[in-house]
Amino acid sequence: MSEQQNIIVTGAAGFIGSCMVQYLNEQGFENIYIVDDFGYEEKRKNWEHKKFIKIIERYNLFNWLDNENPSISCIIHLGARTDTTEFNYEVHRELNFNYSVLIWKYCVANNIPLIYASSAATYGNGNFGYDDNHSIIEKLQPLNPYGISKNEFDKWAVKQQNQPPYWTGLKFFNVYGPNEYHKKRMASVIWHSFNQIKNEGVVKLFKSHHPQFEDGKQLRDFIYVKDVVKVILWMYQNMINHQWKNENNGLYNLGTGKARTFDDLVKATFAGLQLSPNIIYIDMPEDIRDKYQYFTEANMQKLHEAGYTQEFYSLENGVADYVKNYLVSLKTY
């Protein structure tokens, strides 16, 4: 890679960030500075075999940038506190808002493109739909501090007069795939289902506490992480080749555009193991019951109009790949 294509990836020890680094490696990019809290030993296998220039601790990033003044072609900011059961807003504000503001300002000052992770959690209960339209973000009412912090940064970003030369904020819907094992309670239903099948032969899904949805028929837009990183690289390449239009800057949904039930998800997990489904329904924990999204479905028109044409994995194909090639063999990506 040329010197001009040094990329910073934050959250590089985490789920999506580590998959991003791997995909960049596969596409020939090795000039990567990886940023995260690297003190968590359980995440080590997510990043230790990747190809990169340097490890930078999250807390030290801006000191390092000031001291080294490296040539950076793009910052892919995927680092965040993503725990939706953490109800102390200050934790989310510090990591998801304040830190993102510093990254934004650095990109502005140094004329660097920025791609950052927002979240479908910003949409709350969906009263205003799932359109990535800037006109609705002031109205959105996220259901938890995590979603609030992400929406606060989105609102701040679109108001800025001083912007990076190119920028996008990607509203990730329900992302699943390899390298999420460390997320424990926050890992995808597929990860939990696989482990329940292995240990008990049965999957426990939350009952519905909403009269319009039967048990197991709650709907989410599930997207495979391999599609997420493809979209990000496509955006990056368009930005550095100056094919990205300034009017394309802004917020984008990143789901498949097709909601599926949790029953479908679990049946696909059983199918990946060549087993017949065995599902029971249990009460949802009270601490998340009134903060639960029963339906999400990304409107993907904006991304397609920006020029993205690749097909997304179907739920069945994505889950099959994840189960057979990663979960069964305990492999990371």
N, C-alpha and C positions, 0 to 999 in steps of 0.2 A: 504494500500500500504506500501511497505517497505520504510525505510528511504532513501534507495538508489534510489527511484523513485520519487524524487522531480523534477517537470518540471517547467521551466519558459516559459510562453507564452507572447510574446510582441504583442501589438495591440489588447489586450484582450477586450477593450471596443468597438472595431470596428466591422465591418461586419464579415469577415472570422475568426478573432481571437476569437470573442465571441461564434461563432458556434463551434470553436475548443474546447473551454473550456467546453461547454455544452456536446459535444460528449465524451470528456474525462470523464466527470462526469458520463455519462450514462454507460461507460465501467468500472466504478469503481475507476477512478482516482480522488482523491480530494486533493492530495498534490501538489497544483499548486500555483506558484507565478504569479500573473497577473500584467502585465506592460503596461502602456499607459499614455496618458494625461487624467486624470480623472476629469478635470474641466468642461468638456462639459456635462451639465445637460441633454441634449436631448439624450445622449447615456446611461444614467444611467440604463434604463430597459434592456439594453443588458447584463449587468454584475451583477446587484445587487442581483439576486436570484441564482447565480452560487455558487458552493462550491469550496473554495480555501483557501490557508493558509494566504496569505497576499497580499495587494495592494501595488504596488511600482510605484511611478511616474516615467515616462520615464527619465526625466532629472536626477533623483537620483539613477538610477539603478546601476551604476558602483561604486559610493560611498558606496551604501548598500552592494554590493558584496564584496568590499574590507574590509568593517567593520565586516560583519557577516560571511564571508567565508562559505556559506551554501554548503551542499552536493547536487549537481545538476546532474540528470541523462541525461538531454537533454535540449537544448534551441530550442524552436519553435518560430522563429523570423518572425512574420507576420506584425509587425508594419511598416508603411511607409506613406509617403505623396503620395497619389494616384491620385491627381487631375490632369488630363491630360490637363486642361485649365489653369493651373498655369505655366506661361512661364518664371518665374524667376528661372533659373537653380540653383542658389545658395540655394534656399529653398529645392529643391530636393537633391542636393548634400549633404547638411548637414544631412538630415534625412534618405536618402536612401543609401548613400554611406558611409559617415564618421561614422555614428552611427553603420552601419553594419560591418565596419572594426573593430570597438571596440569590438563588440560581437564576431566576428571571432577570434580575438586575445585572448579574454578571454577564449573561448572554447579551443584554442590551448594550452594555458598556463595551463589549468586545466583538459585537457584530456576529454572534454565533447563533445558528438555528437551534431551536428547542422543541423537543417532543416530550410531553409529560403525561403521567397517568392521572386521569380523573377517575370517576366511578359512576356506575348506574345507581349507586346508593344515593346520589344527588337527587334522583327523581322521587324519592319518598314512596308514598303509596300509589303513585301514578295518576293522581287526580288531574294533572296537567299533561298527561300523555308521556311519550318517550321520544320526543323530537329534539334533536340536537340544535335547536334554534336558540340563538342568543337572547331573543326577546322574552323567553319564559324563565330564565335562570333566576331572576329576582323573585319570582313567585314560588319557586320550588321550596318544599318543606321536607327535607330529609328526616328520616325516622330515628337517627342515632348520631352521636357526636362525630363518628367517622365520616358519615355522609355530609354532615354540616360543614366539617373542615374542608372537604373536597369542594363543596359548592361555594364556600367562601373564597377559596382561591380562584375558582372559575370566574366568579363575579368580579373579583379584583383584576384578573388578567384582562378580561374583555374591556374594562374601563381604561386601561393604560394608554396614554398617548405615546409613551416611549415603549416600543415593542422590539423583540428580536426580529431579525430580517425575515425569518420564516418561523412560524410556531404553530403547534397543534396540541390540544389537550384531549386525550382519548378517554371517553367514558366506557371503561371496561364493564361488560356485563358479567355473567357467571363464568369465569375462566377456570378451566380444569386442565390437568395434565401432569407430567412428571416434574419432580423437584419440589413438590408441595408438602412432602411428608412432615416437615418440621412445623407446619402451621397448626397441627393438632386439631383443636375444636373448629378452627377456621378453614381447615382443609375442605376440599370439595366433597359432595355427597358420594361421588364415585370412590374416592379414597376410603372414606368411612365404610361404604358398602362392601368394598373388596375385603377389608379387614374383618368385618362382621361375618361375611360369608366364610372366610378362612377359619375363623374362630368358633362360629356358632351355626353356620349353615343357613342363617336367616338374616334378612335386613330389616332394621327398624326405621320406619319413616315417621315423621311428625304427622299426627292427625291434623285435619283442618279445623280451625276455630273460626271459620268464616262461612256463613250459610250458603254463599254462592259457589263454594268449592268443595268437592268430595275429598275424602282422605286420599292422599297420593296424587291428586289432580291439580295441585298447585303448579303454576306454570312459570318457567324461567327461560331466559334466552341463554343457553349454555354454549360457550365458544371454546374450542380447543386452543391451547396456548400456542401451538404451532402456527395457527392462523394469525394470532395476535402479533407474533414476532415478524411474520411475513409482511403484514400491513405496516408495521413500524419501519422495517428496512425499505419498503417501497417508498414511504414518505421521505425517509432520510435521503435516498438516492435522488428523488425528484428535487429535494431542497438543494443539495450540493451541486446538482447539475443545472440549477436555476430554471428548472421546468415547473416548479411549484409557483403558482400565482399568489401575489399578495392577498388577493381577495379570497383565496382558499384558506388563509390563516384562520384559526379559531378552534372551536370545540367539535369533536366528532364522536358519534356513537361507535362502539366496537363490540358488536354482537354478531349473530348470524342473520338476524331479522326474522327468525322463526322460533316462537316459544314452544317448549316441550314440557311434558309433565315429569314430575319426579318419579312416577311409576315407570315412564319410558326410560328414564336414565338408569334406574336400578335394573330393569329388565335387560338393558344393553350390557350392564356389568355382568349379570349372570350369563348372558349369551357369550361374552368374551371368555368366560371360564367353561363354556359348553355345559352349563347347568340350567335346570328349570328354575323359574323364579319362585322365591319363597319370601313373602313380604308380610310384616305385621305393622300395625300403626300404634304409636305411643303418643301420650300427651306432650305438647310442646312446652319447654321450660317457660315458666311465667316471666322470667326476666327478659325474654325476647318476644313474647306473645303479641304485645301491642306495637312492636317495632318490626314486624315481619312483612316482607313484600310477597303478596300472593300471585302477582302477575308482573312479569317484565318482558318486553319485546322491543328490541332496538329498531327504530326507523333508520334504515341503512342508505337511504336515498342520497344523502349528502356525500358520503364516501364514494359511492358509485359515480356521482356527478363530478367528483374531483378526479376521476379517472381510474379508480381501482376496479379491476374486472375479474380477478381470480375467484374461483369457486371456493367456498368454505367447506370444511369437513362436515359431513352429516353427523348427527349425534351418534348414530350406530358405528360409523367408521372411526370417528374420533375416539370413542370409548374403547372400541376393539383394539386400536393401536396402543392406547394408554395401558390397558389391562394386559395385553399379550406381550408387549415389548418392554414394559417398564415395571408394572406392579408385580407381575408373576416372577420376574427375574431380579427384583429389587434393584433395578438399574436406574441411574439418573440420566438426564438428557445432557 
